[in-house]
């Protein structure tokens, strides 16, 4: 994509440890045109998870931290159920109830939810912290089939063809 779109830059949280054109931290703003996305650290699925919140707080892109009626798994790659719960409750559930949430992906074809819906209907994150930890500890999810290929690719964030000494 970076070769096809002039000026396209990769962005990732500095805490991820991954290579990118631009590293961001909690509280930073990524600007484009008249818009800005506030970076909110939402670790728990991984250390580098962030949520991007539109400057008017009407839309947020939650990555893998908060999914529609679910959340990212916490059983490998720096996962922590307690961190994920605290991140979602302090960084996402504090947004207005009508704020639209767009997760990184959904396995059922849904594309958008709201803060209010997830606070009421998320079968994991609507629970107390101890209940959430118990749920996450007992998911018994299979090891992802493509994870051994995906993780190394994630760590170079679109920079596979750029010499290491030219990466930021």
C-alpha positions as CSV (number, residue, x, y, z in Angstrom):
1,X,0.0,0.0,0.0
2,X,2.8,2.4,0.8
3,X,4.2,2.0,-2.7
4,X,0.7,2.7,-4.2
5,X,-0.3,5.7,-2.1
6,X,2.2,8.6,-2.1
7,X,2.8,9.9,1.4
8,X,1.2,6.9,3.1
9,X,2.9,6.3,6.5
10,X,2.7,3.4,8.9
11,X,1.8,4.3,12.5
12,X,2.1,2.1,15.6
13,X,2.4,2.4,19.3
14,X,5.9,2.9,20.5
15,X,5.1,0.4,23.3
16,X,4.6,-2.3,20.7
17,X,8.3,-2.5,19.9
18,X,7.5,-2.8,16.2
19,X,9.0,-0.8,13.4
20,X,7.0,1.9,11.7
21,X,7.3,5.3,10.1
22,X,5.7,7.0,13.1
23,X,5.6,5.8,16.7
24,X,2.8,7.2,18.9
25,X,2.2,7.3,22.7
26,X,-0.8,7.7,24.9
27,X,-2.1,11.3,24.5
28,X,-0.6,11.9,21.1
29,X,-2.7,13.2,18.2
30,X,-2.4,11.9,14.7
31,X,-3.7,14.6,12.3
32,X,-5.0,14.4,8.8
33,X,-6.7,17.3,7.1
34,X,-8.9,19.0,9.6
35,X,-9.3,15.9,11.7
36,X,-7.3,14.5,14.5
37,X,-7.2,11.1,16.2
38,X,-6.3,11.0,19.9
39,X,-4.1,8.1,20.8
40,X,-5.4,6.2,23.9
41,X,-3.3,3.3,25.2
42,X,-5.5,0.3,25.6
43,X,-3.0,-2.5,26.5
44,X,-4.2,-6.0,27.5
45,X,-4.5,-7.9,24.3
46,X,-0.9,-6.8,23.6
47,X,1.3,-4.1,25.2
48,X,1.0,-2.0,22.1
49,X,-2.7,-1.9,21.7
50,X,-4.1,1.6,21.2
51,X,-7.5,3.1,20.5
52,X,-7.8,6.1,18.1
53,X,-10.5,8.6,19.1
54,X,-11.8,11.2,16.6
55,X,-11.3,14.7,17.9
56,X,-15.0,15.3,18.4
57,X,-15.3,12.0,20.3
58,X,-18.0,10.7,17.9
59,X,-16.0,7.7,16.6
60,X,-13.2,5.5,18.0
61,X,-11.2,2.7,16.3
62,X,-10.6,0.1,19.0
63,X,-8.2,-2.3,17.3
64,X,-8.3,-5.7,19.1
65,X,-8.9,-4.3,22.6
66,X,-12.7,-4.1,22.2
67,X,-14.5,-6.2,19.7
68,X,-18.3,-6.2,19.0
69,X,-19.7,-8.2,22.0
70,X,-16.2,-9.4,22.8
71,X,-12.5,-8.4,23.2
72,X,-9.1,-9.5,22.2
73,X,-7.7,-12.6,23.8
74,X,-5.2,-12.3,26.6
75,X,-3.6,-15.7,26.7
76,X,-0.4,-15.0,24.8
77,X,1.8,-12.2,23.3
78,X,2.0,-10.0,26.4
79,X,-1.7,-10.4,27.2
80,X,-3.2,-9.4,30.5
81,X,-6.9,-9.8,31.4
82,X,-6.6,-7.2,34.2
83,X,-4.9,-4.7,32.0
84,X,-7.4,-5.2,29.2
85,X,-10.4,-4.7,31.5
86,X,-8.9,-1.6,33.1
87,X,-7.9,-0.2,29.6
88,X,-11.4,-0.6,28.1
89,X,-13.2,0.8,31.2
90,X,-10.9,3.8,31.6
91,X,-10.1,4.7,27.9
92,X,-13.2,3.5,25.9
93,X,-16.1,3.2,28.2
94,X,-15.6,6.8,29.4
95,X,-16.4,8.0,25.9
96,X,-20.0,9.2,25.2
97,X,-22.5,6.3,25.0
98,X,-23.4,7.3,21.4
99,X,-19.7,7.2,20.3
100,X,-19.4,4.7,17.4
101,X,-16.8,2.0,17.9
102,X,-15.1,0.3,14.9
103,X,-13.0,-2.8,15.9
104,X,-10.1,-4.1,13.9
105,X,-12.2,-7.1,12.8
106,X,-15.3,-9.1,13.5
107,X,-15.9,-12.8,12.9
108,X,-19.7,-12.4,12.4
109,X,-19.8,-9.6,9.8
110,X,-20.7,-6.8,12.1
111,X,-18.8,-3.5,11.6
112,X,-19.8,-1.0,14.2
113,X,-21.2,-0.8,17.7
114,X,-21.5,2.0,20.3
115,X,-20.0,2.6,23.7
116,X,-23.5,2.3,25.3
117,X,-24.2,-1.0,23.6
118,X,-21.0,-2.5,24.7
119,X,-21.3,-1.3,28.3
120,X,-24.8,-3.0,28.4
121,X,-24.4,-6.0,26.1
122,X,-20.7,-7.1,26.0
123,X,-20.8,-10.6,27.7
124,X,-17.3,-10.2,29.0
125,X,-16.7,-6.5,29.6
126,X,-20.0,-5.8,31.2
127,X,-19.0,-8.0,34.2
128,X,-16.9,-7.1,37.2
129,X,-13.1,-7.4,37.0
130,X,-13.0,-10.7,38.9
131,X,-15.7,-12.2,36.7
132,X,-13.9,-10.9,33.5
133,X,-10.6,-12.5,34.6
134,X,-12.4,-15.8,35.3
135,X,-14.1,-15.7,31.8
136,X,-10.8,-14.9,30.1
137,X,-8.9,-17.6,32.0
138,X,-11.5,-20.2,30.8
139,X,-11.9,-19.4,27.1
140,X,-9.8,-22.4,26.0
141,X,-9.2,-20.9,22.6
142,X,-7.1,-22.8,20.1
143,X,-3.7,-21.5,19.0
144,X,-4.3,-19.3,16.0
145,X,-3.4,-21.1,12.8
146,X,-1.5,-18.2,11.1
147,X,-0.1,-16.5,14.2
148,X,3.5,-17.7,13.6
149,X,3.5,-15.8,10.3
150,X,1.4,-12.9,11.4
151,X,3.4,-11.8,14.5
152,X,6.7,-11.3,12.6
153,X,4.9,-9.3,9.9
154,X,3.2,-7.2,12.6
155,X,6.6,-6.3,14.0
156,X,7.7,-4.6,10.8
157,X,4.4,-2.8,10.2
158,X,4.5,-2.5,6.4
159,X,8.3,-1.9,6.3
160,X,9.3,-5.3,4.9
161,X,11.0,-3.8,1.8
162,X,12.7,-0.9,3.5
163,X,16.3,-1.4,4.6
164,X,16.6,-1.6,8.4
165,X,18.9,1.5,8.6
166,X,16.2,3.6,6.9
167,X,13.4,2.8,9.3
168,X,12.5,5.2,12.1
